[in-house]
Amino acid sequence: MPTECFQRRQPDMLALLRRMVEIESPSDDKAAVDRLGALVAAEIEAAGGAVEILSRDQAADLVIGRWSGADPTRPPTLLLCHLDTVWPLGTLAERPPREQDGLLFGPGAFDMKAGAVIALTALRGFHERGDGPPGPVTLLCTGDEETGSLHSQSAIEELAAASGLVLCLEPAIAGGALKTARKGVGMATVTAYGRAAHAGGNHPLGINAIEELAHQVLALQQLTDYQRGTTVNVGVIRGGVASNVVPAACWAEVDFRVESQDEADRIQAALRELEPRLQGTTLQVDGGMNRPPMVRDDRMVRTFQQAQRIARRHGVELIEGSTGGASDGNFTAALGVPTLDGLGAIGDGAHAVDEHVQIDSLPARAALLTWLLNEWEWD
């Protein structure tokens, strides 16, 4: 299907994206994300897909669309999207969607509601043409990606393991590059325990947990190694009850990102080996790796090169890049399933107040996705 066919669909794609942006969907509000999921389920049915809902108690339900395809014996392709955003309810009142200079601004538009619009539009194009995609396609829309996919990881991995190819509709790198490498992400909480006492009358009897944690923060920050592509960031600290009380507890939330499993092992070992510095204190460490690194290995290179060849047939030159952020594609690549990420919209400002989508990238990326589904060659 040529790009021109999708260019005619641009007004409809833009309208659907605005509707999705106008349904706020912060990760921690199940009801809100489920409202968006209901819209997506209706769009799946309109595109000829069969809808399945996987209920979750502590997170948004998973919305799955399935298309059997013209040749159900072909290996299935899994499309990954997430419907949740980092923006709390009420953000829309402050920053409603707006168009300016060929861009659509709006919370969650770029990361990654536009990706869902692109996938739905490509699949609707197959349906309206009357023959469906060449082979089986599954579209998985999750609702907790921004908080670690804790309640959707098992479904992601199960569907990926049964697929021959995973295409992740996360936003592209600036300029439209696909993502062939992503850092793995870990999350940990380090808690220091001391002993409370009156800061005036019984100060010598107290053991200051904040002081203990300060030593640990310095040790954690020193684990960063830019040459190895590893960053460790103590991003949140909480503790104490009042300035006149020696604090009995204090804890820090730690983010770490790595390019290799060896570095993941090093950081996790360092977390386990943390020792108290002050007499009488104890430490507790919880958490670890959340997503493994997506490594640009031989399989990734071959997968990207095939996508590049397909795009070139249509006069489009694909480029690749890497990012420090992670996605659900990290899970699927780690399983050894050929994975391409960053097939979503072109734009910028993910997680920022200037988040925006380049409007003319919507039909272009829908065309690209259609070409990949149509022309993929299986080993």
C-alpha positions as CSV (number, residue, x, y, z in Angstrom):
1,M,0.0,0.0,0.0
2,P,1.7,3.3,-1.1
3,T,2.3,6.1,1.3
4,E,-0.3,8.2,-0.6
5,C,-3.1,6.0,0.7
6,F,-2.2,6.7,4.3
7,Q,-1.7,10.4,3.5
8,R,-5.4,10.5,2.7
9,R,-6.0,9.0,6.1
10,Q,-4.0,11.7,8.0
11,P,-7.1,13.7,9.1
12,D,-8.6,10.5,10.6
13,M,-5.4,9.6,12.3
14,L,-5.0,13.0,13.8
15,A,-8.6,13.0,15.0
16,L,-8.1,9.6,16.6
17,L,-4.9,10.7,18.3
18,R,-6.7,13.8,19.7
19,R,-9.4,11.6,21.1
20,M,-6.9,9.4,22.7
21,V,-4.9,12.3,24.2
22,E,-8.2,13.7,25.6
23,I,-8.7,10.5,27.6
24,E,-6.1,10.9,30.3
25,S,-4.4,7.6,31.3
26,P,-1.8,7.9,34.1
27,S,-0.3,4.5,34.9
28,D,-1.5,4.6,38.5
29,D,-5.2,5.1,37.7
30,K,-6.7,1.8,36.5
31,A,-10.1,3.2,35.7
32,A,-8.6,6.0,33.6
33,V,-6.4,3.7,31.5
34,D,-9.3,1.2,31.1
35,R,-11.4,4.0,29.6
36,L,-8.8,4.5,26.9
37,G,-8.6,0.7,26.6
38,A,-12.3,0.6,25.8
39,L,-11.8,3.0,22.9
40,V,-8.9,1.0,21.6
41,A,-10.9,-2.2,21.8
42,A,-13.7,-0.6,19.7
43,E,-11.0,0.5,17.1
44,I,-9.6,-3.0,17.0
45,E,-13.1,-4.4,16.2
46,A,-13.5,-1.7,13.5
47,A,-10.3,-2.8,12.0
48,G,-11.5,-6.4,11.8
49,G,-9.7,-7.8,14.8
50,A,-11.0,-10.1,17.5
51,V,-10.7,-8.5,21.0
52,E,-9.5,-10.2,24.1
53,I,-9.3,-8.4,27.5
54,L,-6.9,-9.8,30.1
55,S,-8.1,-8.4,33.5
56,R,-5.7,-7.1,36.1
57,D,-6.6,-6.2,39.6
58,Q,-3.8,-3.8,40.4
59,A,-3.2,-2.2,37.0
60,A,-5.1,-1.5,33.8
61,D,-6.5,-4.4,31.9
62,L,-4.5,-5.6,28.8
63,V,-6.3,-5.1,25.5
64,I,-5.4,-7.7,22.8
65,G,-6.4,-7.6,19.1
66,R,-5.9,-10.6,16.9
67,W,-6.0,-10.9,13.1
68,S,-5.6,-14.4,11.6
69,G,-4.2,-13.2,8.4
70,A,-4.5,-14.5,4.8
71,D,-2.0,-17.3,5.6
72,P,-2.4,-18.4,9.2
73,T,0.6,-20.8,8.8
74,R,3.0,-17.8,8.7
75,P,4.8,-17.0,11.9
76,P,2.8,-14.5,13.9
77,T,3.9,-10.9,14.3
78,L,3.4,-9.2,17.7
79,L,2.8,-5.4,17.8
80,L,3.5,-3.8,21.2
81,C,1.9,-0.6,22.4
82,H,1.2,0.9,25.9
83,L,-1.7,3.2,26.7
84,D,-0.5,4.6,30.0
85,T,1.3,7.9,30.4
86,V,3.4,9.6,33.1
87,W,1.0,12.5,33.3
88,P,-1.4,12.8,36.3
89,L,-5.1,13.5,35.9
90,G,-5.7,17.2,35.5
91,T,-2.7,17.7,33.1
92,L,-5.1,18.0,30.2
93,A,-6.8,21.1,31.7
94,E,-3.4,22.8,31.8
95,R,-2.2,21.6,28.4
96,P,-5.0,20.5,26.1
97,P,-4.0,19.2,22.7
98,R,-3.1,21.9,20.2
99,E,-1.7,22.1,16.7
100,Q,1.1,24.4,15.7
101,D,3.4,24.4,12.7
102,G,2.6,20.9,11.7
103,L,3.0,19.5,15.2
104,L,0.4,18.1,17.6
105,F,1.2,19.0,21.3
106,G,-0.4,17.1,24.1
107,P,0.4,14.9,27.1
108,G,1.0,11.3,26.0
109,A,0.7,12.1,22.3
110,F,4.3,11.2,21.5
111,D,4.8,8.6,24.2
112,M,3.0,6.7,23.0
113,K,-0.6,7.1,22.0
114,A,0.5,8.0,18.4
115,G,2.0,4.5,18.2
116,A,-1.3,2.9,18.9
117,V,-2.9,5.1,16.2
118,I,-0.3,4.0,13.7
119,A,-0.8,0.3,14.4
120,L,-4.6,0.6,14.3
121,T,-4.5,2.6,11.1
122,A,-2.2,0.1,9.4
123,L,-4.4,-2.8,10.4
124,R,-7.6,-1.0,9.4
125,G,-6.0,-0.5,6.0
126,F,-5.6,-4.2,5.6
127,H,-9.2,-4.8,6.7
128,E,-10.7,-2.2,4.3
129,R,-8.7,-3.7,1.5
130,G,-10.5,-6.9,2.2
131,D,-7.7,-9.5,2.5
132,G,-6.3,-8.8,6.0
133,P,-2.6,-8.9,6.8
134,P,-0.5,-11.6,5.1
135,G,0.0,-13.6,8.3
136,P,-1.3,-13.6,11.9
137,V,-0.9,-10.4,13.8
138,T,-1.4,-9.7,17.5
139,L,-1.7,-6.2,18.9
140,L,-1.0,-6.0,22.6
141,C,-1.9,-2.8,24.4
142,T,-0.7,-2.6,28.0
143,G,-1.4,-0.1,30.8
144,D,1.6,-0.1,33.1
145,E,4.7,0.3,30.9
146,E,5.7,3.6,32.5
147,T,5.9,1.9,35.9
148,G,7.8,-1.2,34.9
149,S,5.2,-3.5,33.3
150,L,5.0,-5.4,36.5
151,H,1.5,-6.6,35.7
152,S,1.9,-7.2,32.0
153,Q,5.4,-8.7,31.6
154,S,4.2,-12.3,31.7
155,A,1.7,-11.6,28.9
156,I,4.3,-9.8,26.9
157,E,6.8,-12.6,27.1
158,E,4.2,-15.3,26.5
159,L,2.9,-13.7,23.3
160,A,6.4,-12.9,22.2
161,A,7.6,-16.4,22.6
162,A,4.9,-17.6,20.3
163,S,5.8,-14.9,17.6
164,G,8.4,-14.8,14.9
165,L,8.8,-11.0,15.0
166,V,8.0,-8.2,17.5
167,L,7.4,-4.7,16.3
168,C,7.3,-2.1,19.1
169,L,5.4,1.1,18.3
170,E,7.3,3.3,20.8
171,P,8.3,6.7,19.4
172,A,11.2,7.0,17.1
173,I,14.5,8.6,18.0
174,A,14.7,12.2,16.7
175,G,14.8,12.2,12.9
176,G,12.9,8.9,12.7
177,A,15.6,6.4,13.7
178,L,14.6,3.0,14.9
179,K,15.9,1.8,18.3
180,T,18.3,-1.2,17.9
181,A,19.8,-0.9,21.4
182,R,18.3,0.1,24.7
183,K,19.7,0.1,28.2
184,G,18.4,-2.3,30.8
185,V,16.8,-0.7,33.8
186,G,16.9,-1.5,37.4
187,M,15.0,-0.1,40.4
188,A,16.0,-0.5,44.0
189,T,15.0,0.9,47.4
190,V,17.8,1.2,50.0
191,T,16.5,1.7,53.6
192,A,18.7,2.6,56.6
193,Y,17.4,1.9,60.1
194,G,18.8,3.7,63.2
195,R,17.3,4.6,66.6
196,A,15.0,7.5,67.4
197,A,15.8,9.9,70.2
198,H,15.0,13.5,71.3
199,A,17.5,15.7,69.3
200,G,18.0,17.9,72.3
201,G,17.7,15.9,75.6
202,N,18.8,12.5,74.4
203,H,20.9,13.1,71.2
204,P,23.7,10.7,72.2
205,L,21.2,7.9,72.5
206,G,20.0,8.3,68.9
207,I,21.4,6.7,65.8
208,N,20.8,8.9,62.8
209,A,19.4,6.9,59.8
210,I,19.7,9.8,57.5
211,E,23.5,10.1,58.3
212,E,23.8,6.4,57.5
213,L,21.9,6.7,54.3
214,A,24.1,9.7,53.3
215,H,27.1,7.4,53.3
216,Q,25.2,4.9,51.1
217,V,24.1,7.5,48.6
218,L,27.8,8.5,48.0
219,A,28.7,4.8,47.5
220,L,25.8,4.3,45.1
221,Q,26.5,7.3,43.0
222,Q,30.2,6.2,42.6
223,L,28.9,3.0,40.8
224,T,28.2,5.1,37.7
225,D,30.7,4.3,34.9
226,Y,30.1,6.3,31.7
227,Q,32.7,4.3,29.7
228,R,30.7,1.2,30.3
229,G,27.4,3.0,29.6
230,T,26.2,2.5,33.2
231,T,24.4,5.2,35.3
232,V,23.2,5.0,38.9
233,N,20.9,7.7,40.1
234,V,19.6,8.2,43.7
235,G,16.5,10.1,42.7
236,V,14.3,10.2,45.8
237,I,15.1,10.3,49.5
238,R,12.6,10.2,52.4
239,G,13.1,9.9,56.1
240,G,12.6,11.4,59.5
241,V,9.6,12.8,61.2
242,A,10.7,16.2,62.7
243,S,13.9,18.2,63.0
244,N,14.0,17.7,66.7
245,V,13.9,13.9,66.4
246,V,16.9,11.8,65.6
247,P,15.5,9.8,62.6
248,A,15.0,6.1,63.0
249,A,14.5,5.3,59.3
250,C,15.4,6.8,55.9
251,W,15.2,5.3,52.5
252,A,16.3,6.1,48.9
253,E,14.9,5.2,45.5
254,V,17.6,4.2,43.1
255,D,17.5,4.0,39.3
256,F,20.3,2.2,37.4
257,R,20.8,1.7,33.7
258,V,23.2,-0.7,32.0
259,E,24.2,-1.6,28.4
260,S,25.2,-5.2,29.2
261,Q,24.2,-8.1,31.5
262,D,27.7,-8.0,33.0
263,E,27.1,-4.5,34.2
264,A,23.6,-5.5,35.5
265,D,25.3,-8.2,37.5
266,R,27.9,-5.8,38.8
267,I,25.4,-3.3,40.0
268,Q,23.1,-5.9,41.6
269,A,26.1,-7.4,43.4
270,A,27.1,-4.0,44.7
271,L,23.6,-3.4,46.0
272,R,23.7,-6.8,47.9
273,E,27.1,-6.0,49.3
274,L,26.2,-2.6,50.9
275,E,27.3,-2.5,54.5
276,P,26.3,-0.1,57.3
277,R,28.9,2.6,58.1
278,L,27.6,3.7,61.5
279,Q,27.5,1.4,64.5
280,G,24.0,0.3,65.4
281,T,22.5,0.8,62.0
282,T,21.1,-1.8,59.6
283,L,20.3,-1.7,55.9
284,Q,17.6,-3.3,53.8
285,V,17.9,-3.4,50.0
286,D,14.9,-4.3,47.9
287,G,14.4,-4.5,44.1
288,G,16.8,-5.2,41.2
289,M,16.7,-5.4,37.4
290,N,13.3,-4.5,35.9
291,R,14.1,-4.8,32.2
292,P,17.2,-6.5,30.7
293,P,19.3,-4.6,28.2
294,M,18.3,-4.7,24.6
295,V,21.6,-5.5,23.0
296,R,22.6,-4.7,19.4
297,D,23.7,-8.3,18.7
298,D,23.9,-10.1,15.4
299,R,20.1,-10.9,15.5
300,M,19.3,-7.3,16.0
301,V,21.5,-6.2,13.1
302,R,20.0,-8.8,10.7
303,T,16.5,-7.7,11.8
304,F,17.1,-4.0,11.2
305,Q,18.9,-4.7,7.9
306,Q,15.8,-6.5,6.6
307,A,13.6,-3.6,7.6
308,Q,16.0,-1.3,5.9
309,R,15.9,-3.3,2.7
310,I,12.1,-3.3,2.7
311,A,11.9,0.5,3.3
312,R,14.4,1.1,0.5
313,R,12.1,-0.6,-2.0
314,H,9.7,2.2,-1.3
315,G,12.2,5.0,-1.4
316,V,12.6,5.4,2.4
317,E,16.0,5.2,4.1
318,L,15.8,3.8,7.7
319,I,18.4,4.7,10.2
320,E,19.1,3.3,13.6
321,G,20.2,4.5,17.0
322,S,20.3,3.7,20.7
323,T,18.7,5.2,23.9
324,G,19.1,5.1,27.6
325,G,15.4,4.5,28.1
326,A,13.8,1.0,28.1
327,S,10.6,-0.4,26.7
328,D,8.6,-3.6,26.6
329,G,10.8,-4.5,23.6
330,N,13.6,-5.1,26.1
331,F,11.7,-8.2,27.3
332,T,11.1,-9.6,23.9
333,A,14.7,-9.0,22.6
334,A,16.1,-10.8,25.7
335,L,14.0,-13.8,24.8
336,G,15.8,-14.0,21.5
337,V,12.8,-13.0,19.4
338,P,13.7,-10.7,16.5
339,T,12.5,-7.2,17.7
340,L,12.4,-3.8,16.1
341,D,11.6,-0.8,18.3
342,G,10.9,2.9,17.7
343,L,8.4,2.3,14.9
344,G,6.1,4.9,16.3
345,A,5.7,8.6,15.6
346,I,8.5,11.1,14.9
347,G,8.5,14.0,17.4
348,D,10.1,14.9,20.6
349,G,9.5,15.8,24.3
350,A,8.7,12.5,25.8
351,H,7.9,13.0,29.5
352,A,8.3,16.8,29.0
353,V,5.9,19.7,28.8
354,D,6.7,20.3,25.1
355,E,5.8,16.7,24.1
356,H,4.7,16.7,20.5
357,V,4.2,14.6,17.4
358,Q,5.1,15.5,13.8
359,I,1.7,15.2,12.2
360,D,2.9,14.1,8.8
361,S,4.9,11.2,10.4
362,L,1.6,9.5,11.3
363,P,0.8,8.3,7.7
364,A,4.4,7.7,6.9
365,R,4.9,5.4,9.8
366,A,1.6,3.6,9.1
367,A,2.9,3.0,5.6
368,L,6.2,1.7,7.0
369,L,4.4,-0.7,9.3
370,T,2.3,-2.0,6.5
371,W,5.3,-2.6,4.3
372,L,7.0,-4.6,7.1
373,L,3.9,-6.7,7.7
374,N,3.5,-7.3,3.9
375,E,7.0,-8.0,2.9
376,W,8.8,-9.6,5.8
377,E,10.8,-12.7,4.8
378,W,11.0,-15.5,7.3
379,D,14.2,-17.6,7.7
